[in-house]
Amino acid sequence: MLKRKLALLMAIPAMGISISMVGCQTAGTSASSGKAISAEELSYRNAPLTVNTVPPPVEFPKTPPGQSQRFTRAYENAPPMIPHSVEGLLPITKDNNACLGCHDPKVAKSVGATPVSPTHYIDFFQLIKGKVVKLNKLDPARWNCVQCHAPQANAKPLVQNTFKPDYRDPSTKSKTKLDKNVMEGVY
């Protein structure tokens, strides 16, 4: 019985490799047309890596904070994108986080900003132990906002996106409920 279990466990990675190899055979084809897509067509540079070329310019929003339109979240509980210019707000350092000047929950409502999510005040390392530990200050792991939140460039997508998010609750298009269901599916 033990030998059978060990054989099964050893077969699982091999099956994964086989499945991924099958997936590689169709990589580089357009799902809609079946036509092959070249590496250059998938590239932002539109040129092979061996060719020295300048990438196309990227323009980020110049709209100042407070005057921009918020983006719908990409999927339920997705980090919201930054809809305004970040000029002068970056870099975030251990001593300075300009985002908190407007997004700190104590001031966000008064300035019309989206407050930092309550999830940023949970010690996620304690979730491993099955505990939801709420903190009275921003979790240091969430200090660097731009590791998850990013400004959106005015750039044409490299490939067509056919992803359609499924929001269980329509309100999660504009706000998270992750703090309420953070343990969902964990145990």
N, C-alpha and C positions, 0 to 999 in steps of 0.2 A: 504494500500500500504506500509506504514511504517513498519507494523507488518511483512509483507511478506519479506521485505528487511532485517529486523533484523533476521528473521528465517533463511534466506539464509546465512547471515554472520555468524550466530552461527553454521550452518551446515558445513561450510568450514573446520574449524579445526577438526571436527569429521570425515569428509571424509579423511583428511590428515592422521589422526590416523589409520583409516581403511586401507588406502593404504599402510602405513608403516608396519602395521601388516601383510598384505599379503606378502610384501617384506621380512619380517622376516622368513616366512615359507620356502623360498628358500635359505636363507642365509646358508652358510656352504655346498653348493653343487657346484661342478665343472660345469661351464656352458657348457663345451665341452662334458663331459661324463655323467652328471647327477649323478655321484657318490658323496656321502657325503664326506666332508673334515673335519677331526677332528680339534679341537681347537689347538692341538699340531702341526698339519701340517701347520697351519696358523701362528704359533708362530716362532719368531726368535730364541727362546731358544729351541724349539722342546721338551718341557717338560711342564707339568702342573705348574701353579703358586705355587702350594703347595709343589713342589719339589725344594729344594735348589740346583741350578746348575749354572755353569759358562757359560755365553753365548760364542758362538764361537768368535774367535778374528776377528777384522775388520782391514784391511790394507788400509790406504789412500795413494794416490799417493805421491811419494817422488820427483817427477819431479819438479825442481825449476821453479819459474815464468820465462816466456820467452822461455822455452824449451818444453812446453807441447802443445798437440793438443787440440784445442777448441772443445767443444761438440755442436752438433746440438741442438737447443732449443726444449724442449719437446712439445711445441705448440706455436702458434702465440702469440707474445708478452710475452712469458714466461721469467722469470728471468734466465739469463744464469747461468750454473753451473760453479763452480770453478774447472778448469782443473789441477791446480798445487798444490803443497804442501802449507799449511798455517802455517807450523811450524815457530814460531818466529813472526808471523804476528798478532796473537790473544793473548789476548783478545783485542777487540776494546773498548776503554774507551771514556769518554766525552772529554778527552784531547788528545787522540791519535787514529788515524785511519791510520794504515800502508798501507791499500789498496790504499789510495789516493796518495801515493808516486809514483805509476805507473799509476793508473787509472784516475787521475785528467785529465780532457780534455786538460789542458794546457801542459801536458807532455806525455800523452798516445801515441800519434802518434810517438814521437821521440824515445820511448822505445819499440814500437811494441805491446803495450797493448790495450785492448778494453777500450775505454773511458767510463766514467760514462754516462749513458743515459741522454738525455735532460729531460726526465720525472722526474729525481731526482732534477730538478731545477724548479719544478712546485709546488705551494702551493695547495695540494689536498683538504685542508679544504675549500678553496674558490670554488671548483667545486660544492659543495653543493648549493652554491648561483648562480650557472650557469656561473661562471667566471673562465677563465684560467689566473691565475696570475703567471707570470714567475719571478723567483727569480735570484738575481745575485750571490748567493752562494748556496751550497748544502742544500736542505730542511732538517732541523733537524730530521724529521721523517724518513729520508732515511740514516741517519748517520751510523747505525749499519748494515753494509752490509750483515752479515751472518744471519740476520733474514729472508732474502729471497734467498740469494745466498749461496750454500753449496758445499763443496768438495764432489767428488764422491768416494765412497769406492769401492774397488775391492771385491764385495760380490755378491753371487748368489741371484737372486730375490726370495722372499718368495713364490710368486704366479706368474703365467704366466701373462704378460701384453699384452692385445690384442688391446690396444688403438692405433689408427692411427690418427695422427694430420692432420688437413686440413688447409694448409697454403693458404690464398687467394693470397698472393704474395710470390713467391719462395724466395725472398731476406730476408723474415722475419724468415727463418730458422737460420740465423746467426746474425740478428740485429732487433731491435724493431722499429716499426713505431707508437708506442703508443703516442708519443708526438704530432703526426700529427692528430690522431683520438681519442684523450683522451675523447672527449665528445660524441663519437659514442654510440648511444643507451641510452644516459642519459635523453634526453628530447624529 
